[in-house]
């Protein structure tokens, strides 16, 4: 029987308080992705009301937001299993300051939308930090101890302390979920790859308003021997996480 390794012991309970360091391999494309929960972060990109719910920014652009909301149950299952293992969770929100000083005109004017970034919509000012629509959906809401980053760009590393935070916690691999596949998710994965992280994208936990864009992005990510990263289904990851003792059972 394999012994359980953990990163630390809770001084109050006497039980392990950190994630396991047991490595395992997820069946993935173009080949298996091996990682330990202790050195891997689950990164959830922009699962915020403005993109997922009716009346938000995504819908004002003419998109069918039900395509994005369809991935929520799969994301919930992965998040719950990851939390049970004590793994690091990072949530991002695409968000700008109230004065829009961090939103250049080249971004605000794209797409000729009915409402632009900073305009007042049904859920407050669109993509402005602190507004109701800018909050992460309730089903995936962060809990204490999880990292929440407001990012003014498409990538999670641009103008944020994410790289430093990951370095400080010894993270070398990232598992990605979120939206949209071809924009903020792919951009973040490419930024991560340039910074030396191995990345896995969960295919059924990411989505686009344009399904063919998602399909193309998955092909690009895993092309040429995982040039940007790996892809796999959450149904391949979850059974492996379930084989590990949960924090509650330690």
GIFEN-V394989 format. One record per pair of residues at least 24 apart in sequence whose C-alpha atoms are under 7 Angstrom apart, sorted by the first residue. I is the first residue (numbers start at 1). GAP is how many residues later the second one is. D is the distance in Angstrom with one decimal. If there is no record, write none. Layout:
I_GAP_D + I_GAP_D
This chain:
15_235_6.2 + 16_234_6.6 + 18_68_5.5 + 19_66_5.4 + 19_67_4.6 + 19_68_5.3 + 20_65_7.0 + 26_210_6.3 + 26_211_5.9 + 27_205_6.8 + 27_209_6.3 + 28_202_6.3 + 28_203_5.6 + 28_204_4.6 + 29_193_6.5 + 29_201_5.6 + 29_202_5.4 + 29_203_6.4 + 30_192_6.0 + 30_195_6.1 + 30_196_6.3 + 30_200_6.5 + 33_197_6.9 + 37_50_5.7 + 38_49_6.3 + 39_131_5.9 + 39_132_4.4 + 39_133_5.7 + 39_134_6.5 + 40_131_5.3 + 40_132_6.1 + 40_133_4.6 + 40_134_5.3 + 41_46_6.5 + 41_47_4.9 + 41_48_5.7 + 41_49_6.9 + 41_130_6.6 + 41_132_6.6 + 41_133_5.0 + 41_134_6.2 + 42_46_6.3 + 42_47_4.8 + 42_48_6.1 + 42_132_6.0 + 42_133_4.8 + 42_134_6.1 + 43_46_6.1 + 43_47_4.7 + 43_48_6.0 + 43_131_6.6 + 43_132_6.0 + 43_133_4.9 + 43_134_6.3 + 44_46_6.1 + 44_47_4.9 + 44_48_6.3 + 44_132_6.0 + 44_133_4.8 + 44_134_5.2 + 45_46_6.2 + 45_47_5.1 + 45_48_6.9 + 45_132_6.1 + 45_133_4.4 + 45_134_5.9 + 45_140_6.3 + 46_46_5.2 + 46_47_4.6 + 46_48_6.1 + 46_132_6.1 + 46_133_6.0 + 47_89_5.5 + 47_90_6.3 + 47_131_5.8 + 47_132_6.4 + 48_45_6.6 + 48_85_7.0 + 48_86_5.8 + 48_87_5.3 + 48_88_4.0 + 48_89_5.3 + 49_84_4.8 + 49_85_6.0 + 49_86_6.0 + 49_87_6.0 + 49_88_5.4 + 50_83_4.8 + 50_84_5.8 + 55_67_5.8 + 56_66_6.9 + 56_67_6.7 + 56_77_6.5 + 57_69_6.3 + 60_53_6.7 + 60_54_6.2 + 60_55_6.5 + 61_52_5.4 + 61_53_7.0 + 63_146_6.1 + 64_145_6.4 + 67_142_6.3 + 68_139_5.6 + 68_140_6.6 + 68_141_6.9 + 71_133_6.4 + 71_134_5.4 + 71_135_6.6 + 74_130_6.8 + 74_131_5.9 + 75_130_5.4 + 76_63_6.9 + 76_64_6.3 + 78_156_6.9 + 78_160_6.6 + 81_160_6.6 + 84_162_5.1 + 84_163_5.6 + 85_161_5.2 + 85_162_5.7 + 86_161_6.6 + 88_58_6.8 + 89_57_5.3 + 89_58_6.3 + 90_56_6.1 + 90_57_4.7 + 90_58_5.9 + 91_56_6.0 + 91_57_4.7 + 91_58_6.3 + 92_56_5.7 + 92_57_4.8 + 92_58_5.8 + 92_59_6.8 + 92_64_6.9 + 93_56_6.3 + 93_57_4.9 + 93_58_6.1 + 94_33_6.5 + 94_56_5.9 + 94_57_5.0 + 94_58_5.8 + 94_59_6.8 + 95_32_4.9 + 95_33_5.1 + 95_34_5.0 + 95_39_6.8 + 95_55_5.4 + 95_56_5.7 + 95_57_5.4 + 96_31_6.1 + 96_32_4.8 + 96_33_5.6 + 96_56_5.4 + 97_31_5.9 + 97_32_5.9 + 98_30_5.9 + 98_31_6.9 + 102_50_6.3 + 103_49_6.8 + 154_29_6.7 + 154_30_4.7 + 154_33_6.5 + 155_29_5.5 + 155_32_5.0 + 155_33_4.3 + 155_36_6.9 + 156_32_5.2 + 157_31_6.7 + 157_34_6.6 + 172_25_5.3 + 172_26_6.8 + 173_24_5.2 + 173_25_4.8 + 173_26_5.8 + 174_24_6.3 + 174_25_4.8 + 174_26_6.3 + 175_24_5.8 + 175_25_4.7 + 175_26_5.9 + 176_24_6.0 + 176_25_4.7 + 176_26_6.3 + 177_24_6.4 + 177_25_6.0 + 177_28_5.2 + 177_29_5.4 + 178_27_6.3 + 178_28_4.8 + 179_27_5.6 + 179_28_5.6 + 179_29_6.5 + 180_26_6.8 + 180_27_5.6 + 180_28_4.9 + 181_25_5.8 + 181_26_5.3 + 181_27_5.4 + 181_33_5.6 + 181_36_6.8 + 182_26_6.9 + 182_31_6.2 + 182_32_6.0 + 182_35_5.6 + 189_39_6.8 + 190_38_6.0 + 193_35_6.1 + 198_31_6.4 + 199_30_4.9 + 199_31_6.2 + 200_29_5.7 + 200_30_4.6 + 200_31_5.4 + 201_29_6.1 + 201_30_4.7 + 201_31_6.5 + 202_29_5.8 + 202_30_5.1 + 202_31_5.2 + 202_32_5.8 + 203_28_6.2 + 203_29_5.8 + 203_30_5.2 + 204_29_5.8 + 204_30_6.5
